[in-house]
Amino acid sequence: SGAARFFVFCHGFLQLSQLLVSGYLKSSISTIERRYGLSSQTSGLLASFNEVGNTLLIVFISYFGSRVHRPRFIGCGAILVSLAAFLMSLPHFITGPYEYDQSIVNNSWINTTDLCQPGVPGSWGNLSDAGCTPHAARENHEVLLVMFIAQALLGIGGVPIQPFGISYIDDFASERNSPLYLGILFSVTVIGPGVGFMLGSTMLRFYVDIDKVTGVQLTNKDPRWVGAWWLGFLVAASLVALSAVPYFFFPREMPKEVRELRSRSEHVQSLSLTQFIKRKYFPLVLLRNLRHPVFLLVVLAQVNLSAMVAGLATFMGKFLERQFSLTASLANMIIGAVNIPGAMVGIVVGGAILKRFQMSLKQCSAMCVLGMFLCLLMAFPLLFLGCPTQEVAGVTYSESSEFGHHALECNLQCNCPEKAYNPICGSNTIEYISPCSAGCRMISLWIFLSSLQNYTNCSCISKNGLVGSAKPGTCGTSCFHFFLPFVVLSCLAGILASTSHTPSFMLILRIQPEDKSFAVGIQFMLLRVLAWMPGPVLYGSAIDTTCILWEKKCNRKAACRYYDNNLFRWCRVHAGCLTPWGSSSNRTAQLDTQKTPNPACAPQGGWKGAVGGLSAPLQVNRS
């Protein structure tokens, strides 16, 4: 009917807007790490913290899916999501400007620079650590508190949106049209994170303090660059608030199938929450669903795959930045314009095939297995597409093993602080953490632009027997030719895996028709507790173990400056278990550096084995 189609349109727009918030957070997670000095473990916990508030309420709310005014509940949840998104941008307005290490201050070369200055100890007044005060430390804790509260509210507001929307559509759509409607809904839902990454690509091109300072000397290619991460949350919050309005005007029941719905659930609708608990309906219905073998296996398969997707989605942008030396803006554009639309195409194709052939439950399961098997074939080469770790003097490269970070013989007289971070690329293709660590004593400027051109008279850089020079910024990687094959294969793998999305949900809805709302609620609860909550945290923890140089902020470990790219790549694919044997195989590649990271993927593999231990069921669905 027209009413059902309009509801599908409204719900698609709401879910697009809601997931725009979470997608945008993932697109800006590496920028937030750099801005506030967070480890990947902390940022992973932040990204998944919205599941905490959601999990506490999802099952109880879902049980009353056909017993309350579902559209109004959805509208109220959307308003709360909008408020949470506004709150996410608040830290920008309660903190001071972003500070970074630099060689030129206010377009003039003064004595407080990060150049090599023998005999001038303590002349590092413009280094970012100079602003480390008790107030700054307290401010950082306040920022984290605000963000975690916002994420918790975001999860609570999202509780009624998807379960109520799915059951509302399935109740009033015909059995023939329901798979297509759900396929369209899921595909539009996928667009939300995609638009979030595209929004991130746009906003991160602007400097973070665009509203506070002018004349910024950094470019978005500089590793110290921090984009305007907060702008996107304001845009997303406004869209969610707009999409919430129509839900307050939808009826409790669609006109088309009111009679059928009442005859089926007239008794249970009269139950209040108190009666529901006192009469012990909740444990009975819960056990009835959990004891159904097909339902349990489908949900556990979704748990396995959702944990992988949650971790990969959170840190995919960071992976592309580090592996292929991309800017945060370009990495987000690739994810939002290629990978996520590919998943959307797979979901639509899966729903269309389901409608065209009117598949039985057994055929739905076979379709899921086939899609995942083809996905594995496409994903396997990703294990070998990536770049080696760049050569960084004193970190991954040294002509002498007697010296640690920054302590090269050629710069001992410079008294370089370990906290300095202003990477430069020497004429010998070796990267240095700062001009001081390269022994550079002079700079040359563009005359008319008053901007830095290069560093000269660098005692640690030698080329053809002469003292070398360096240019600002990192040296990057030399294997950009792997980037296009990586993007193509990952996109094809996502398309094939996504074809199993709609069939797996139809399995959930058709196994216990009388409990469809509750079954969807149990499904989402288990996904949150076992996949979406721990997934990003465990991925972040594994990624942190591949760090070979940490930033120090107020005498604490902050964001990572350099990763072992080989370990990072293997940990991303290996811990992500894009192949079924990923959880049990040992790490097979490790760069021989001065600082060897701890085993990176053990937590992921061990956890995955503990949760699922599935081989065949693992291939049933990809969430």
URNORZI-V37726 format. One record per residue. N is the residue number from 1. RES is the residue in one small letter. PHI is phi in degrees with one decimal (* if undefined). OMEGA is omega in whole degrees, 0 to 359 (NA if undefined). Layout:
n=(N N)
res=(RES RES)
phi=(PHI PHI)
omega=(OMEGA OMEGA)
This chain:
n=(1 2 3 4 5 6 7 8 9 10 11 12 13 14 15 16 17 18 19 20 21 22 23 24 25 26 27 28 29 30 31 32 33 34 35 36 37 38 39 40 41 42 43 44 45 46 47 48 49 50 51 52 53 54 55 56 57 58 59 60 61 62 63 64 65 66 67 68 69 70 71 72 73 74 75 76 77 78 79 80 81 82 83 84 85 86 87 88 89 90 91 92 93 94 95 96 97 98 99 100 101 102 103 104 105 106 107 108 109 110 111 112 113 114 115 116 117 118 119 120 121 122 123 124 125 126 127 128 129 130 131 132 133 134 135 136 137 138 139 140 141 142 143 144 145 146 147 148 149 150 151 152 153 154 155 156 157 158 159 160 161 162 163 164 165 166 167 168 169 170 171 172 173 174 175 176 177 178 179 180 181 182 183 184 185 186 187 188 189 190 191 192 193 194 195 196 197 198 199 200 201 202 203 204 205 206 207 208 209 210 211 212 213 214 215 216 217 218 219 220 221 222 223 224 225 226 227 228 229 230 231 232 233 234 235 236 237 238 239 240 241 242 243 244 245 246 247 248 249 250 251 252 253 254 255 256 257 258 259 260 261 262 263 264 265 266 267 268 269 270 271 272 273 274 275 276 277 278 279 280 281 282 283 284 285 286 287 288 289 290 291 292 293 294 295 296 297 298 299 300 301 302 303 304 305 306 307 308 309 310 311 312 313 314 315 316 317 318 319 320 321 322 323 324 325 326 327 328 329 330 331 332 333 334 335 336 337 338 339 340 341 342 343 344 345 346 347 348 349 350 351 352 353 354 355 356 357 358 359 360 361 362 363 364 365 366 367 368 369 370 371 372 373 374 375 376 377 378 379 380 381 382 383 384 385 386 387 388 389 390 391 392 393 394 395 396 397 398 399 400 401 402 403 404 405 406 407 408 409 410 411 412 413 414 415 416 417 418 419 420 421 422 423 424 425 426 427 428 429 430 431 432 433 434 435 436 437 438 439 440 441 442 443 444 445 446 447 448 449 450 451 452 453 454 455 456 457 458 459 460 461 462 463 464 465 466 467 468 469 470 471 472 473 474 475 476 477 478 479 480 481 482 483 484 485 486 487 488 489 490 491 492 493 494 495 496 497 498 499 500 501 502 503 504 505 506 507 508 509 510 511 512 513 514 515 516 517 518 519 520 521 522 523 524 525 526 527 528 529 530 531 532 533 534 535 536 537 538 539 540 541 542 543 544 545 546 547 548 549 550 551 552 553 554 555 556 557 558 559 560 561 562 563 564 565 566 567 568 569 570 571 572 573 574 575 576 577 578 579 580 581 582 583 584 585 586 587 588 589 590 591 592 593 594 595 596 597 598 599 600 601 602 603 604 605 606 607 608 609 610 611 612 613 614 615 616 617 618 619 620 621 622 623)
res=(s g a a r f f v f c h g f l q l s q l l v s g y l k s s i s t i e r r y g l s s q t s g l l a s f n e v g n t l l i v f i s y f g s r v h r p r f i g c g a i l v s l a a f l m s l p h f i t g p y e y d q s i v n n s w i n t t d l c q p g v p g s w g n l s d a g c t p h a a r e n h e v l l v m f i a q a l l g i g g v p i q p f g i s y i d d f a s e r n s p l y l g i l f s v t v i g p g v g f m l g s t m l r f y v d i d k v t g v q l t n k d p r w v g a w w l g f l v a a s l v a l s a v p y f f f p r e m p k e v r e l r s r s e h v q s l s l t q f i k r k y f p l v l l r n l r h p v f l l v v l a q v n l s a m v a g l a t f m g k f l e r q f s l t a s l a n m i i g a v n i p g a m v g i v v g g a i l k r f q m s l k q c s a m c v l g m f l c l l m a f p l l f l g c p t q e v a g v t y s e s s e f g h h a l e c n l q c n c p e k a y n p i c g s n t i e y i s p c s a g c r m i s l w i f l s s l q n y t n c s c i s k n g l v g s a k p g t c g t s c f h f f l p f v v l s c l a g i l a s t s h t p s f m l i l r i q p e d k s f a v g i q f m l l r v l a w m p g p v l y g s a i d t t c i l w e k k c n r k a a c r y y d n n l f r w c r v h a g c l t p w g s s s n r t a q l d t q k t p n p a c a p q g g w k g a v g g l s a p l q v n r s)
phi=(* -65.0 -64.9 -64.9 -64.5 -66.6 -64.9 -60.0 -63.0 -63.8 -71.6 -62.5 -66.0 -65.2 -66.3 -60.1 -69.0 -63.1 -76.4 -60.9 -65.3 -68.5 -64.4 -67.4 -59.9 -65.8 -69.0 -108.0 -65.6 -69.6 -70.4 -64.4 -56.7 -68.3 -67.8 -111.8 65.5 -103.8 -79.5 -65.5 -63.4 -66.2 -67.3 -65.3 -63.9 -63.2 -64.0 -100.1 -70.2 -63.4 -72.5 -64.7 -63.2 -67.2 -64.9 -64.2 -119.1 -60.9 -70.8 -62.7 -65.2 -67.0 -60.9 -93.6 -56.7 -109.9 -116.9 -129.4 -80.5 -60.3 -57.9 -68.8 -60.6 -62.4 -62.0 -64.4 -62.2 -65.1 -61.8 -66.2 -61.0 -62.6 -62.5 -64.8 -66.4 -61.1 -66.2 -62.3 -84.3 -59.9 -53.3 -61.7 -86.2 -106.1 -115.6 -78.4 -64.0 -71.2 -116.0 -143.8 -72.9 -151.5 -97.7 -123.4 -116.5 53.4 59.1 -143.5 -89.6 -120.0 -70.2 -88.3 -122.0 -100.5 -83.8 -73.2 -131.5 -59.0 77.4 -124.4 -69.3 74.8 -96.9 -119.2 -66.8 -100.7 -78.0 -60.9 -73.8 -65.7 -90.8 -79.6 -127.5 -54.5 -65.1 -64.9 -64.2 -65.9 -62.7 -65.5 -67.6 -64.6 -60.7 -62.3 -61.2 -61.8 -66.3 -67.9 -63.1 -61.3 -65.7 -63.3 -65.4 -61.1 -67.8 -63.6 -65.2 -82.8 -55.0 -82.5 -66.4 -78.1 -59.8 -66.7 -65.5 -62.9 -68.4 -64.4 -66.9 -68.3 -69.8 -111.0 -101.7 -68.6 -62.3 -73.9 -88.5 -57.6 -60.7 -67.3 -60.2 -66.8 -62.8 -62.7 -61.9 -66.3 -68.0 -65.4 -61.6 -65.9 -62.1 -53.5 -60.2 -61.4 -64.2 -60.8 -68.3 -66.5 -62.9 -61.7 -58.7 -74.9 -69.5 -75.2 -79.8 -91.0 -68.6 -57.0 -102.4 -59.8 -94.9 -120.9 -131.1 -132.8 69.9 -74.6 -90.9 -79.8 -115.4 -71.3 -88.4 -75.5 -64.0 -88.6 -63.8 -126.3 -83.9 -78.4 -62.3 -79.3 -62.3 -63.6 -65.9 -66.1 -65.0 -63.1 -61.2 -65.7 -66.1 -63.6 -61.3 -65.9 -71.8 -76.8 -59.1 -60.3 -67.5 -80.1 -117.7 -76.3 -73.9 -64.5 -132.6 -69.1 -60.7 -64.1 -125.5 -63.1 -64.2 -63.3 -65.2 -67.0 -66.1 -85.0 -132.4 -61.6 -70.7 -71.3 -66.1 -80.9 -78.0 -88.8 -62.3 -64.1 -64.7 -58.8 -77.8 -63.7 -81.5 61.8 -70.1 -58.8 -63.4 -65.3 -68.3 -61.8 -65.8 -60.5 -79.2 -69.5 -86.9 -80.4 -61.8 -66.9 -58.9 -64.8 -67.4 -63.2 -66.8 -65.2 -64.9 -63.5 -61.4 -57.5 -75.6 -67.1 -61.1 -65.0 -63.6 -61.3 -69.0 -65.6 -64.2 -67.4 -114.7 -62.8 -61.2 -62.5 -61.6 -64.6 -59.7 -79.5 -73.9 -116.4 54.6 -90.2 -75.5 -60.4 -64.2 -68.0 -60.2 -66.8 -64.8 -62.7 -65.2 -73.9 -99.3 -121.8 -66.6 -70.1 -59.4 -60.9 -63.6 -62.6 -60.1 -61.7 -65.8 -63.3 -61.6 -61.1 -65.6 -67.3 -62.6 -61.4 -70.9 -64.6 -103.2 47.2 -71.4 -79.7 -62.2 -65.9 -68.3 -61.3 -63.5 -63.6 -64.3 -62.6 -63.1 -64.1 -59.7 -71.4 -64.4 -64.8 -62.4 -62.5 -63.6 -73.0 -81.4 -57.2 -62.8 -63.0 -61.3 -113.7 -102.1 179.3 -112.4 -74.4 -68.0 -67.2 -82.1 -120.1 -59.7 80.3 -121.3 -116.8 -143.4 -160.0 -76.8 -136.9 -88.0 -83.3 -120.9 -93.7 -57.0 69.5 -92.1 -86.9 -58.2 -72.1 -123.3 -60.0 -75.1 -83.5 53.9 -73.0 -76.0 -69.0 -81.5 -64.4 -146.4 -150.6 -59.6 -134.9 -112.1 -74.1 -67.1 -91.1 65.4 -97.2 -91.2 -124.1 -68.6 -155.3 -58.6 -65.0 -66.2 -91.0 73.3 -76.4 -115.3 -137.3 -129.8 -119.1 -115.4 -72.2 -58.2 -84.0 -93.9 54.2 -117.4 -71.1 -98.9 -162.7 -108.4 -130.8 55.4 -95.9 -68.7 -89.6 -109.8 -130.4 -140.1 57.7 78.9 -110.5 -66.0 -93.0 -130.8 -150.1 -112.0 -64.6 96.6 -80.8 -79.5 74.4 -116.1 -111.1 -125.7 -63.0 -66.0 -81.1 -65.1 -62.5 -58.2 -61.3 -64.1 -64.0 -66.1 -66.5 -67.2 -63.7 -62.2 -65.3 -61.8 -65.5 -67.4 -71.3 -63.3 -89.2 -66.7 -65.9 -57.0 -67.9 -69.6 -65.3 -59.8 -62.7 -74.6 -96.7 -67.3 -128.2 -57.8 -73.6 -117.9 -60.2 -64.4 -67.6 -63.0 -63.8 -63.1 -61.4 -58.3 -68.3 -64.2 -65.5 -62.4 -70.5 -70.3 -102.0 -127.9 -70.8 -76.4 -79.6 -54.1 -61.7 -65.8 -68.7 -61.4 -59.9 -63.1 -65.7 -64.7 -59.9 -71.0 -93.5 -74.7 -114.6 -152.2 -99.0 -75.7 -106.5 -133.4 53.9 61.2 -134.6 -72.7 -114.1 -79.6 -84.6 -97.4 -137.4 -113.1 -77.6 -61.5 -64.1 -66.3 -59.6 -65.6 -66.6 -70.3 -64.5 -80.3 -68.1 -67.2 -72.3 57.5 -64.0 -114.9 -58.8 -87.9 -62.8 -76.4 -106.1 -76.9 -84.6 -65.3 -113.6 -136.2 -151.5 -73.8 -83.1 -116.7 -69.4 -124.5 -88.5 -66.2 -70.7 -53.1 -87.4 -104.9 -59.8 -62.1 -67.1 -62.3 -62.9 -67.2 -61.3 -64.2 -69.5 -73.7 -103.1 62.6 -97.7 -114.0 -68.5 -61.0 -60.1 -91.8 -74.1 -155.1 -123.8 -93.6)
omega=(179 180 180 179 180 177 178 179 181 183 176 179 179 181 175 182 180 182 172 180 181 177 180 177 180 180 183 186 180 178 177 175 183 183 186 175 182 172 178 178 179 179 175 176 178 182 183 187 177 180 181 179 181 185 183 187 193 185 181 180 183 181 181 183 180 184 180 176 188 181 180 176 179 180 179 177 180 178 179 177 180 179 179 180 175 181 180 181 185 182 180 186 181 179 179 180 177 180 180 179 183 180 182 179 179 176 177 179 180 187 182 180 178 172 176 181 181 177 178 182 175 182 185 186 182 176 187 183 180 181 181 179 175 179 180 179 179 179 180 177 178 178 180 180 179 182 180 176 179 179 177 178 177 178 179 180 181 184 186 194 185 180 180 181 180 183 180 178 183 179 189 174 178 181 180 184 185 179 180 179 180 177 177 181 180 180 177 177 179 181 182 176 178 177 177 178 177 176 176 178 181 186 183 173 177 180 187 183 181 180 185 185 176 177 180 183 181 169 183 175 180 181 177 183 173 182 182 185 188 183 183 179 178 178 182 180 179 180 179 179 179 182 181 188 185 186 179 180 176 177 177 180 177 183 192 188 182 184 179 181 182 181 184 188 183 183 185 180 184 181 171 179 180 179 180 181 184 182 175 176 185 180 180 181 179 180 180 180 183 180 177 189 182 178 183 181 179 181 178 176 177 178 180 185 179 177 178 183 181 179 181 181 182 187 179 179 178 179 180 178 186 185 187 178 178 170 178 180 181 179 179 179 179 181 184 185 185 187 184 173 176 177 178 178 180 180 179 179 179 178 180 178 180 180 185 185 178 189 173 179 180 179 176 179 180 179 178 181 181 180 181 179 178 177 180 179 180 186 186 180 180 177 190 181 180 185 175 178 179 179 181 183 179 181 178 181 176 177 178 181 183 185 179 182 175 189 175 181 186 182 182 181 183 182 184 176 181 184 182 178 177 192 176 180 183 178 174 180 174 180 178 187 179 176 180 181 176 180 182 184 182 176 174 185 166 190 187 184 183 179 186 178 176 180 182 180 183 187 182 182 181 178 182 177 180 176 187 179 180 176 181 176 182 177 180 181 185 183 181 180 176 189 182 176 179 181 182 182 180 178 179 178 179 178 183 181 185 177 181 187 181 177 181 177 177 174 180 185 187 182 179 186 183 182 190 180 181 179 177 178 177 180 182 178 180 177 181 185 188 184 189 177 184 185 181 180 181 176 179 178 179 179 180 181 178 180 180 173 181 169 175 182 182 178 174 178 183 182 179 180 180 176 168 187 179 178 179 181 181 180 179 182 182 179 177 175 174 172 185 182 183 186 185 181 179 176 186 179 178 181 179 182 180 180 183 180 175 178 193 192 181 180 181 183 180 181 181 180 181 183 190 186 185 174 178 180 181 185 183 186 171 181 NA)
